[in-house]
Amino acid sequence: MKSLVPLAILGLAAASPALAQDASQPPNPATIETGGDSITIGAGAAWLPDYEGSDDYRVVPAPGAIGQYKGFAFLLAGNRLSVDLIPNKPGPVWDVQAGPLGVVNFNRNSLKSIEDPRVRALGELDTAIELGGYVGIGKTGVVTSPYDRLSVSISYRKDVAGAHGAGILQPTINYLTPLSLKAAVGLFASAERAEAGYARYYFSVSTAQTLASGLPSYNARGGWKNYSLGALGTYALTGDLLKGFKAVGGINYRRMLNDFGDSPVTRIAGSRNQWLAALGVAYSF
C-alpha cells in the first residue's frame, strides 16, 4: 500500500503536459508544449492500513519524486523505484515503456506499527526486497484533448532478500487529463497476482501462531491477491502544472481477494476492504 502514497501525490504533476502559456487563459493547442524535461518532488501525509489486510489505520509521512530527463522517465514512490529506459518523444505519439523496478516491502516488519494484538502475536516478519521489471504502452491525445494520456503496463517483481521469496505480477491502467493550465485529474486501476510463497508468508497461520494469537490455523495459496481503483487530483498554487508549487491528493480503494481475503489475518483481524488517502504539496521545476 505504501507505494501508492507518493504516486497519488506526484503522479499527475509529472505526467501532465508542460502548459507554457498564461494560466488565466484556457489551453490553446498552438501554444502548449509537451515532452519537456521536468522533475517534481513532494511531501505530505497519508492515511493507510497498519498492514496489508488490516482494518486499523494510521497517518504516515508521504515523500516522493517523479520526473523526466532527456526523455527518460523515473518514479521514486516511497518504497518503489522504477525507470523507463526507452526515451519519450514529445507530442501526441505512442510511448513504449520498459525498464527495471524495485520495491522494499515493509509489510508487518515492525510490531510497533500494528494495533491489533492478534496480528502482533503472529510475530515480526523480515523486510522483502522485490526486484523486477515492467513493460507498457501509452498514448497522448486520446479522449478529451491532444494532451490527455492513457497507458497500460504489466510488471513482475520477485523477492531477492529471502523473506517471502515469491513473485508478484501486476497489470495497471492509468488515465490522466489536464482540465486547465492549473488543474489535472486522473483515474487508475490495477491488480496483483502473488505466488504461493507470498501467500504463505503473510497470510497463512500456523498451529503455533494459532496458540499465540487465537486466530484459526490457515494455509493460504497463491493467486489473484487484490484489485485497486483510485482517483488523483492536482492544482497549481504557483505557476502552472509543471512549474512551481501545487496541491496534490488522491484516494485508493483496494479489495483483497481469494485466500488473501479469506485468511484470518484479513477476514477476522482485518478487512477485505482497504482504503488509502493522501494529501500534500509538490514542487515542479
matplotlib code that plots the C-alpha trace (Angstrom):
import matplotlib.pyplot as plt

x = [0.0, 2.8, 3.9, 0.7, 1.1, 3.7, 2.2, -1.0, 0.9, 3.2, 1.8, -0.4, 2.1, 4.8, 2.6, 0.7, 2.0, 4.1, 1.4, 3.5, 1.2, -0.7, -2.6, -5.5, -6.4, -7.8, -5.3, -4.5, -3.1, -0.9, 0.9, 1.1, 4.4, 4.7, 7.5, 10.0, 12.2, 10.6, 11.2, 8.7, 9.4, 6.7, 5.7, 2.5, 0.6, -1.2, -3.9, -3.4, -3.8, -1.4, -0.6, -1.9, -5.4, -5.7, -8.8, -6.8, -5.3, -2.5, -1.1, 2.4, 4.7, 4.5, 7.6, 8.4, 9.9, 8.9, 10.2, 11.7, 15.3, 16.4, 13.4, 14.0, 11.2, 11.6, 9.4, 10.6, 7.4, 8.4, 9.4, 9.2, 11.6, 11.2, 12.9, 11.7, 14.8, 13.0, 13.2, 9.9, 9.2, 7.3, 3.8, 0.7, 2.5, 2.7, 5.0, 6.6, 7.8, 10.2, 12.6, 13.6, 11.7, 12.3, 10.1, 11.1, 8.2, 7.8, 4.6, 4.5, 8.2, 7.6, 5.2, 5.1, 3.1, 0.4, -2.5, -4.3, -2.8, -3.7, -1.7, 1.2, 1.2, 1.9, 5.4, 7.5, 8.4, 11.5, 11.7, 11.4, 13.3, 11.4, 13.2, 11.9, 10.8, 7.9, 6.7, 3.9, 2.5, 0.9, -0.8, -1.0, -4.1, -6.8, -10.2, -10.5, -7.7, -4.3, -2.8, -4.6, -2.8, -3.9, -1.3, -1.3, 1.5, 2.4, 5.2, 6.8, 9.0, 10.4, 11.8, 15.6, 16.1, 14.9, 11.7, 8.7, 10.9, 8.0, 6.9, 4.1, 2.5, 0.8, -1.2, -2.1, -4.1, -3.9, -5.8, -4.6, -6.0, -5.4, -8.5, -6.8, -3.3, -3.6, -5.6, -5.5, -7.2, -6.6, -8.1, -6.2, -6.9, -4.6, -4.5, -1.9, -1.3, 1.0, 2.8, 2.4, 5.4, 3.9, 0.6, 2.2, 4.5, 1.9, -1.5, -1.0, -1.5, 0.5, -0.6, 2.0, 0.7, -2.8, -1.8, -0.1, -2.8, -6.1, -6.6, -7.6, -4.9, -4.9, -2.9, -3.0, -2.4, -1.2, -3.4, -5.0, -4.4, -6.3, -7.6, -7.4, -9.3, -8.3, -8.6, -6.0, -6.0, -3.6, -4.0, -1.2, -0.7, 2.0, 2.9, 1.3, 1.2, 4.9, 6.3, 6.1, 4.0, 0.9, -1.6, -2.0, -4.1, -5.6, -7.8, -7.5, -9.8, -8.3, -10.3, -8.5, -9.4, -9.4, -7.1, -5.7, -9.2, -10.3, -7.2, -7.9, -5.3, -7.8, -11.2, -11.2, -8.5, -8.8, -11.0, -11.1, -11.8, -8.7, -8.6, -5.8, -6.0, -3.1, -2.8, 0.3, 2.3, 4.7, 7.1, 8.0, 11.0]
y = [0.0, 2.4, 2.5, 4.2, 7.2, 9.3, 8.1, 9.8, 12.9, 13.1, 11.1, 13.7, 16.6, 14.9, 13.1, 16.2, 18.2, 21.4, 24.1, 27.0, 30.0, 32.4, 30.4, 32.8, 31.7, 28.3, 25.9, 26.7, 23.8, 26.1, 27.3, 24.2, 22.4, 18.7, 16.3, 18.6, 17.6, 18.1, 16.9, 17.0, 16.4, 16.3, 15.5, 15.1, 12.8, 9.5, 7.6, 3.9, 0.4, -0.8, -3.9, -5.5, -6.7, -4.5, -2.6, -0.3, 2.8, 5.3, 8.5, 8.4, 10.8, 10.5, 11.7, 11.0, 12.2, 11.7, 13.2, 13.0, 13.9, 13.8, 11.7, 9.1, 8.9, 7.8, 7.4, 7.2, 6.5, 5.9, 2.2, 1.8, 2.9, 2.5, 3.8, 3.9, 3.1, 3.9, 7.7, 9.5, 11.6, 14.9, 15.4, 13.2, 9.9, 6.3, 5.8, 2.3, 1.8, -0.8, -0.8, -2.0, -1.6, -2.3, -2.4, -2.6, -4.4, -3.4, -5.3, -6.4, -5.8, -3.7, -4.8, -1.3, -0.2, -2.9, -2.1, -5.5, -7.7, -10.9, -9.9, -8.7, -12.2, -13.8, -12.3, -9.9, -10.6, -9.8, -7.0, -8.2, -6.6, -7.2, -6.6, -7.0, -5.0, -3.7, -3.1, -0.9, 1.4, 4.8, 7.3, 11.1, 12.7, 10.1, 11.4, 14.9, 16.8, 16.4, 16.3, 13.6, 10.3, 6.7, 4.0, 0.3, -1.7, -5.0, -5.7, -8.6, -8.5, -11.2, -11.1, -11.5, -11.0, -14.4, -13.1, -14.5, -15.4, -15.2, -13.1, -10.6, -9.9, -6.5, -5.2, -1.5, 1.0, 4.8, 7.8, 11.4, 14.6, 18.3, 20.3, 23.6, 25.1, 24.7, 21.6, 17.9, 14.7, 11.0, 7.6, 4.3, 0.6, -2.3, -5.9, -8.1, -11.9, -13.3, -16.6, -19.2, -18.1, -14.7, -16.1, -18.4, -15.8, -13.0, -14.8, -18.3, -19.0, -22.0, -24.1, -22.4, -19.0, -20.1, -20.9, -17.5, -15.3, -17.1, -16.9, -20.2, -22.1, -21.4, -22.4, -19.7, -20.4, -18.1, -16.4, -13.1, -11.1, -7.8, -5.2, -1.4, 1.5, 5.1, 8.8, 11.6, 15.3, 18.3, 22.1, 24.5, 27.0, 29.0, 28.8, 26.0, 22.2, 21.8, 24.9, 25.8, 24.6, 22.5, 20.9, 17.2, 14.4, 11.0, 8.2, 4.5, 1.5, -2.0, -5.3, -8.3, -11.5, -15.3, -16.8, -13.3, -12.1, -15.4, -15.5, -14.9, -12.1, -10.3, -11.8, -11.9, -9.5, -7.1, -6.4, -7.3, -3.6, -1.4, 2.4, 4.9, 8.6, 11.1, 14.9, 17.0, 19.7, 19.2, 21.4, 21.1, 22.5]
z = [0.0, 0.8, -2.8, -3.8, -1.5, -3.4, -6.6, -5.6, -4.6, -7.6, -10.5, -12.1, -11.7, -13.7, -16.2, -17.2, -20.2, -19.9, -20.4, -21.5, -21.6, -19.3, -16.7, -16.8, -20.3, -21.5, -23.1, -26.7, -28.7, -30.7, -27.7, -25.5, -25.3, -24.4, -23.8, -22.0, -19.0, -15.6, -12.1, -9.3, -5.6, -2.9, 0.6, 2.5, 4.8, 4.1, 5.9, 5.3, 6.9, 9.6, 7.4, 4.2, 5.2, 8.3, 9.4, 11.7, 10.1, 10.8, 9.4, 7.9, 6.0, 2.2, 0.3, -3.3, -6.6, -10.3, -13.5, -16.9, -18.0, -21.7, -22.4, -19.7, -17.1, -13.4, -10.4, -6.7, -4.8, -1.2, -1.2, -5.0, -7.7, -11.5, -14.6, -18.2, -20.3, -23.6, -24.2, -24.5, -27.6, -27.4, -28.8, -29.1, -30.0, -28.9, -26.0, -25.5, -21.9, -20.4, -17.6, -14.1, -10.9, -7.2, -4.2, -0.5, 1.2, 4.8, 5.5, 9.2, 9.7, 12.8, 15.6, 16.9, 13.9, 14.3, 16.6, 16.6, 19.3, 17.5, 14.4, 16.6, 18.2, 14.8, 15.0, 13.2, 9.5, 7.5, 5.0, 1.4, -1.4, -4.6, -7.9, -11.4, -14.5, -16.4, -20.0, -21.2, -23.8, -23.6, -25.9, -25.5, -27.1, -26.7, -25.4, -24.0, -25.8, -27.5, -24.0, -22.1, -21.6, -21.4, -20.6, -19.7, -18.3, -16.7, -14.2, -12.4, -9.4, -7.1, -3.5, -3.5, 0.2, 1.4, 3.1, 1.1, -1.9, -4.3, -7.3, -7.9, -11.3, -11.6, -14.6, -14.4, -16.4, -15.9, -17.5, -16.9, -18.3, -17.7, -17.1, -17.5, -17.2, -13.4, -12.8, -13.7, -12.7, -13.2, -12.7, -12.3, -11.8, -11.1, -9.8, -8.2, -8.6, -5.9, -5.9, -3.2, -1.1, -0.7, 0.4, 3.0, 4.4, 5.0, 5.1, 6.5, 10.2, 11.6, 14.6, 16.8, 15.7, 16.5, 20.0, 20.3, 18.7, 18.9, 15.2, 13.5, 11.5, 7.8, 4.8, 2.2, -1.5, -4.3, -6.9, -7.5, -4.4, -4.9, -7.3, -6.8, -8.1, -7.5, -8.4, -8.2, -8.5, -8.5, -8.6, -9.3, -6.5, -8.3, -12.0, -14.0, -13.7, -14.4, -12.8, -9.1, -6.2, -6.4, -4.0, -4.7, -3.4, -4.1, -2.8, -3.5, -2.8, -2.6, -2.3, -1.0, -3.0, -2.7, 0.0, 0.8, 1.7, 3.4, 5.6, 9.3, 9.1, 6.9, 7.4, 11.2, 12.4, 9.5, 6.5, 2.8, 2.1, 2.2, 1.8, 1.3, 1.2, 0.7, 0.7, 0.2, -1.6, -4.5, -6.4, -10.1, -11.9]

ax = plt.figure().add_subplot(projection="3d")
ax.plot(x, y, z, "-o")
ax.set_aspect("equal")
plt.show()
